[in-house]
Amino acid sequence: MILTYNCGAFLEHTVRLLPRELFDALVIADDGSTDDTAEVAERLGIPCYTHPHGGYGSNVKFGLKKCVELGARVIVEIHGDGQFLSSVPAALAAMEKGCDLVLGNRFYDLRQPRRDGMSWIRYLGNSALSALGGLVLGIRPQDLFTGFRVYSRRLAACLDFAHTSDDYFFSFEIIALARYANLKICHVPARSFYNQAHTSNSHRKGFLEIVQTPFC
């Protein structure tokens, strides 16, 4: 599954890079973007399901529901900018071993994010929030705010998202829901190249999310 977040400009490039032999089907969840995502998807022959704009969480929830309806067994969230594609094989292998949620870990080597262009403010912010989130959830704080995730059908179909955020805080909430449902959470190495074009959250947006984040 490809979840788009105003990334029509990257979409064709990302689809060309996809290891298509690993996917039975591609689906685009488009949250009312205005950058020709639907038109690009039609040209590429990929089903595109559009819904009103609501934010990152809203789009992920819509995409998960749609993939469950289509019969997906494993759902790979791939952002339209094509980051993290190298992590797909390891994530799928983890799913075959019984994981319900696989998170990409950009900090598998503590020096690698900086080599890949991650700013100090993003590096320290992600590290601190992951440590705090890990303490709250009672899990190892590896990288809880990563943009690469893979979901089992059981997680997507059974967790209740009714009262979760429609914005970026959902990225933490879904981990918390999986943890307290005793679903298996796994991590695989992941890389994101911040010195290239990407759709990562801006520093300003990230700061506002931190201010509004209730960890209790």
C-alpha positions as a printed NumPy array, in Angstrom:
array([[  0.   ,   0.   ,   0.   ],
       [  1.234,   3.472,  -0.833],
       [ -0.098,   6.162,   1.479],
       [  0.17 ,   9.554,  -0.185],
       [  0.45 ,  12.835,   1.662],
       [  0.622,  15.613,  -0.924],
       [  3.295,  13.755,  -2.847],
       [  2.096,  13.439,  -6.415],
       [  5.362,  14.992,  -7.566],
       [  7.291,  11.978,  -6.177],
       [  4.824,   9.228,  -7.006],
       [  5.985,   8.093, -10.438],
       [  9.611,   8.035,  -9.27 ],
       [  8.656,   5.976,  -6.207],
       [  6.669,   3.419,  -8.19 ],
       [  9.646,   2.893, -10.514],
       [ 11.828,   2.08 ,  -7.485],
       [  9.375,  -0.353,  -5.869],
       [ 10.429,  -4.006,  -5.697],
       [  7.19 ,  -5.007,  -7.417],
       [  7.871,  -8.73 ,  -7.05 ],
       [  7.303,  -8.345,  -3.299],
       [  3.795,  -6.893,  -3.663],
       [  0.608,  -8.577,  -4.772],
       [ -1.114,  -5.23 ,  -5.241],
       [ -0.528,  -1.488,  -4.928],
       [ -3.133,   0.88 ,  -3.519],
       [ -2.923,   4.647,  -3.159],
       [ -4.781,   6.391,  -0.355],
       [ -5.108,  10.037,  -1.341],
       [ -6.4  ,  12.525,   1.209],
       [ -7.815,  15.067,  -1.189],
       [ -4.412,  16.272,  -2.365],
       [ -4.136,  19.045,  -4.931],
       [ -0.935,  17.894,  -6.641],
       [ -2.384,  15.588,  -9.337],
       [ -1.897,  12.394,  -7.318],
       [ -5.067,  10.826,  -8.73 ],
       [ -4.094,  11.694, -12.298],
       [ -0.597,  10.231, -11.864],
       [ -2.067,   7.085, -10.29 ],
       [ -4.471,   6.632, -13.215],
       [ -1.628,   6.966, -15.696],
       [  0.343,   4.325, -13.779],
       [ -2.649,   1.995, -13.583],
       [ -2.746,   1.954,  -9.769],
       [ -6.092,   2.064,  -7.908],
       [ -6.404,   5.389,  -6.086],
       [ -8.98 ,   5.942,  -3.359],
       [ -9.594,   9.562,  -2.443],
       [-11.162,  10.865,   0.763],
       [-11.436,  14.323,   2.385],
       [ -8.218,  15.78 ,   3.765],
       [ -7.783,  15.191,   7.464],
       [ -4.077,  14.75 ,   8.141],
       [ -1.545,  11.94 ,   8.374],
       [ -3.513,   9.83 ,  10.842],
       [ -6.723,  10.184,   8.896],
       [ -5.011,   9.005,   5.72 ],
       [ -3.354,   5.999,   7.36 ],
       [ -6.62 ,   4.902,   8.977],
       [ -8.447,   5.242,   5.666],
       [ -5.725,   3.288,   3.872],
       [ -5.667,   0.483,   6.434],
       [ -9.437,   0.098,   6.281],
       [ -9.411,   0.04 ,   2.497],
       [ -6.673,  -2.598,   2.355],
       [ -8.541,  -4.802,   4.828],
       [-11.646,  -4.499,   2.64 ],
       [ -9.549,  -5.587,  -0.352],
       [ -8.334,  -8.68 ,   1.509],
       [ -4.739,  -7.666,   2.285],
       [ -2.801,  -9.993,   4.593],
       [  0.175,  -7.654,   5.091],
       [  0.034,  -3.877,   4.556],
       [  3.204,  -1.902,   3.833],
       [  2.988,   1.847,   4.367],
       [  5.201,   3.545,   1.796],
       [  5.349,   7.307,   1.675],
       [  5.162,   8.832,  -1.756],
       [  8.717,  10.19 ,  -1.616],
       [ 10.126,   6.64 ,  -1.855],
       [ 12.175,   6.727,   1.323],
       [ 12.729,   3.448,   3.229],
       [ 12.203,   1.109,   0.248],
       [ 15.397,  -0.792,   1.096],
       [ 13.764,  -1.896,   4.371],
       [ 10.85 ,  -3.699,   2.717],
       [ 12.424,  -7.2  ,   2.389],
       [ 13.522,  -7.334,   6.038],
       [ 10.138,  -6.046,   7.202],
       [  8.246,  -8.669,   5.219],
       [ 10.528, -11.374,   6.617],
       [  9.685, -10.148,  10.132],
       [  5.985, -10.337,   9.337],
       [  6.409, -13.949,   8.228],
       [  7.838, -14.669,  11.691],
       [  4.668, -13.438,  13.384],
       [  5.112,  -9.694,  13.865],
       [  1.992,  -7.538,  13.795],
       [  3.701,  -4.148,  13.521],
       [  7.152,  -3.589,  12.045],
       [  8.8  ,  -0.21 ,  12.597],
       [ 11.769,   1.074,  10.626],
       [ 14.627,   1.994,  12.973],
       [ 16.708,   4.896,  11.673],
       [ 18.902,   4.73 ,  14.79 ],
       [ 20.181,   1.158,  14.362],
       [ 23.558,   2.891,  14.021],
       [ 23.462,   6.074,  16.105],
       [ 25.716,   7.861,  13.628],
       [ 23.827,   6.893,  10.471],
       [ 20.972,   9.465,  10.653],
       [ 23.483,  12.302,  10.781],
       [ 25.39 ,  10.834,   7.836],
       [ 22.077,  10.763,   5.96 ],
       [ 21.467,  14.459,   6.553],
       [ 19.196,  14.423,   9.62 ],
       [ 19.434,  17.782,  11.401],
       [ 20.488,  17.89 ,  15.047],
       [ 17.104,  19.208,  16.137],
       [ 15.329,  16.323,  14.375],
       [ 17.883,  13.825,  15.7  ],
       [ 17.629,  14.948,  19.315],
       [ 13.846,  15.389,  19.147],
       [ 13.238,  11.895,  17.778],
       [ 15.662,  10.337,  20.256],
       [ 14.092,  12.092,  23.249],
       [ 10.506,  11.359,  22.219],
       [ 11.284,   7.722,  21.46 ],
       [ 12.946,   7.338,  24.863],
       [  9.945,   8.907,  26.587],
       [  7.478,   6.872,  24.56 ],
       [  9.4  ,   3.667,  25.25 ],
       [  9.309,   4.4  ,  28.975],
       [  5.548,   4.977,  28.897],
       [  4.854,   1.826,  26.863],
       [  7.43 ,  -0.401,  28.53 ],
       [  9.24 ,  -1.244,  25.29 ],
       [ 12.717,  -0.629,  23.94 ],
       [ 12.846,   2.98 ,  22.672],
       [ 14.383,   2.372,  19.258],
       [ 12.57 ,   4.68 ,  16.818],
       [  8.913,   5.24 ,  17.606],
       [  8.306,   8.117,  15.185],
       [  9.58 ,   6.49 ,  12.019],
       [  7.939,   6.922,   8.643],
       [  8.278,   3.247,   7.687],
       [  5.683,   0.808,   9.06 ],
       [  4.256,  -2.565,   8.101],
       [  0.974,  -3.834,   9.544],
       [ -0.602,  -7.263,   9.845],
       [ -4.213,  -7.771,   8.84 ],
       [ -4.959,  -8.672,  12.464],
       [ -3.722,  -5.265,  13.66 ],
       [ -5.494,  -3.312,  10.922],
       [ -8.79 ,  -5.152,  11.361],
       [ -8.951,  -5.47 ,  15.142],
       [ -7.591,  -2.271,  16.677],
       [-10.124,   0.453,  17.458],
       [ -9.035,   3.762,  15.906],
       [-12.269,   5.601,  16.698],
       [-10.778,   8.004,  19.239],
       [ -7.291,   8.413,  17.77 ],
       [ -5.731,  11.542,  16.294],
       [ -6.181,  12.428,  12.634],
       [ -2.748,  14.058,  12.545],
       [  0.852,  12.98 ,  13.224],
       [  0.275,  11.895,  16.836],
       [ -1.472,   8.846,  15.389],
       [  1.998,   7.501,  14.584],
       [  2.529,   7.016,  18.333],
       [ -1.036,   6.077,  19.186],
       [ -1.072,   3.067,  16.877],
       [  2.054,   1.725,  18.597],
       [  0.407,   2.228,  21.991],
       [ -2.748,   0.434,  20.831],
       [ -0.695,  -2.472,  19.485],
       [  1.313,  -2.67 ,  22.713],
       [ -1.726,  -2.817,  24.976],
       [ -3.439,  -5.334,  22.678],
       [ -0.373,  -7.583,  23.194],
       [  0.441,  -7.558,  19.499],
       [  4.015,  -8.279,  18.498],
       [  6.052,  -5.159,  17.639],
       [  9.333,  -5.559,  15.749],
       [ 12.029,  -3.28 ,  14.343],
       [ 14.181,  -3.408,  11.212],
       [ 17.009,  -1.076,  10.124],
       [ 15.836,   1.837,   7.992],
       [ 17.414,   4.847,   6.322],
       [ 15.91 ,   8.189,   5.337],
       [ 17.94 ,  10.596,   3.233],
       [ 17.265,  14.138,   4.427],
       [ 19.741,  15.645,   1.99 ],
       [ 17.389,  14.57 ,  -0.829],
       [ 13.84 ,  15.662,  -1.631],
       [ 11.502,  14.195,   0.985],
       [  8.072,  14.621,   2.588],
       [  9.133,  14.436,   6.234],
       [  7.389,  16.59 ,   8.806],
       [  8.789,  20.136,   9.016],
       [ 10.586,  21.291,  12.171],
       [  7.789,  23.745,  12.914],
       [  5.095,  21.12 ,  12.478],
       [  7.075,  18.658,  14.567],
       [  7.482,  21.17 ,  17.381],
       [  3.763,  21.893,  17.449],
       [  3.033,  18.161,  17.621],
       [  5.419,  17.782,  20.572],
       [  3.77 ,  20.65 ,  22.437],
       [  0.355,  19.057,  21.96 ],
       [  1.47 ,  15.482,  22.741],
       [ -0.112,  14.072,  25.934],
       [  2.1  ,  11.228,  27.219],
       [ -0.217,  10.435,  30.118]])
